[in-house]
Amino acid sequence: MSITEQRTAPAVPPTNDLAATATAPWMIVTLREVTVKIKDKSFIISTAITLALIIGSVVFAGIMGDKTTTASVSFTQGSTASELLASANELATSTEQKIVLEPSPVGTEEAGLQALRDKDTDLVITATDGGYTLTGLTEVDASVQKLISDAAQALALETHAKDLGVTAESLTAGSKITPVLIEGSQERNSMALAMGLVFSFLFYMSSLIFGMPIANSVVEEKQNRVVEILATAIPIRQLLSGKILGNLILAMGQLCLFVGIGLLALSVMPTQIPFLSVVIATSGWFLAFFLAGFLILAAIWAALGAMASRVEDLQQSTGPVITVLIAVLFIGIYAKGSFLVIASYVPVVSSVAMPIRLLSTDVSLWEPIASLVLAVGAAWAMVLLGERIYRRAIMQTGGALSLRKALKLED
């Protein structure tokens, strides 16, 4: 009688399919976040519409900036208005104003008014004892009115100077005001104001569009108990890392696309854009500051989502974050002087404030570097804190948690 030896294979703990793959778990979550979003039709359509608006606004601004205002002006033959219009055209040429006044002489003042009613002329100018009247059908263009007014004052000054036997220059000697700015220039400040609005709006929209979904995704997975299943396959820390990195890639990718297309449109405009090189260099700084600022906000969004028990809870808990985003938007538009300098060193706010400073004036290189180091340090600290709260609160059910309670929880 033979005895058959049976050997039982040693028990092997079940292997995790995700862990067995060559791809790290956090990367799987990151790729899922990216692929789901880029396949979303609403995301694609909104991105395309925004790109069209950016290109359209740049083209429109270029066309309007290169547009010459032409106005037909009627006047009674033999009046001094003829000399005034000629002087106004000379003044427009010497001051590089894109305004052309086309003289249209008529026999009588009533004939000029009738031509205005028939829309055969744009304006009617009539000499009076006190100067001139400028009549329009429904409105008088402000730039045309100012040009004619300046020309009339120059002619009147020259006439009175001749009556006194002196020159017009001697009468106006010592009255010229030349504006001088210690920092920047008027043209550069105008550019900084426009680009500051663009940077502030892009930061606000990108942080909201790609930050809020992190909180919503976290609380939905917690509410539906899906996170408990995911936690058996993916470490909690890597799950959070994948969510943040996925949305960061999407936000940075879309922002780089918007900024790149905008700068390309500006560079190919037929009219030369002043300080374009400054705008291009500052755009790079803006992207770097945005990355740090978004990481801070993403960590906060994730922590708020983990502390909530329902999606409805986010309406109250995310209020302060949205308030900060609105504050950043307004600071980017209105902040000036020492307040802007201080804001340029405050993490999150510096994402907009420092680029605006770089646009408006010359800033030492160490300042944006120091500000960026502070922002990156704050981002690192906030990510660690957010991960700690997320890891401790994500499995807690039964009601929304406060920050103090979440920090007291054990892993």
HELIX and SHEET records of a PDB file:
HELIX    1   1 ASP A   17  ALA A   20  1                                   4    
HELIX    2   2 PRO A   25  ILE A   38  1                                  14    
HELIX    3   3 LYS A   41  GLY A   65  1                                  25    
HELIX    4   4 ALA A   81  SER A   94  1                                  14    
HELIX    5   5 GLU A  109  ARG A  117  1                                   9    
HELIX    6   6 ALA A  142  LEU A  164  1                                  23    
HELIX    7   7 ALA A  168  THR A  172  1                                   5    
HELIX    8   8 GLN A  186  GLN A  223  1                                  38    
HELIX    9   9 VAL A  226  ALA A  233  1                                   8    
HELIX   10  10 ILE A  236  SER A  267  1                                  32    
HELIX   11  11 LEU A  276  MET A  307  1                                  32    
HELIX   12  12 VAL A  311  ASP A  313  5                                   3    
HELIX   13  13 LEU A  314  SER A  317  1                                   4    
HELIX   14  14 GLY A  319  TYR A  334  1                                  16    
HELIX   15  15 GLY A  337  ALA A  343  1                                   7    
HELIX   16  16 SER A  350  SER A  360  1                                  11    
HELIX   17  17 TRP A  366  ALA A  393  1                                  28    
HELIX   18  18 LEU A  403  LYS A  408  1                                   6    
SHEET    1   A 4 ILE A  99  VAL A 106  0                                        
SHEET    2   A 4 THR A  69  THR A  76  1                                        
SHEET    3   A 4 LEU A 123  THR A 128  1                                        
SHEET    4   A 4 GLY A 131  GLY A 136 -1                                        
END                                                                             
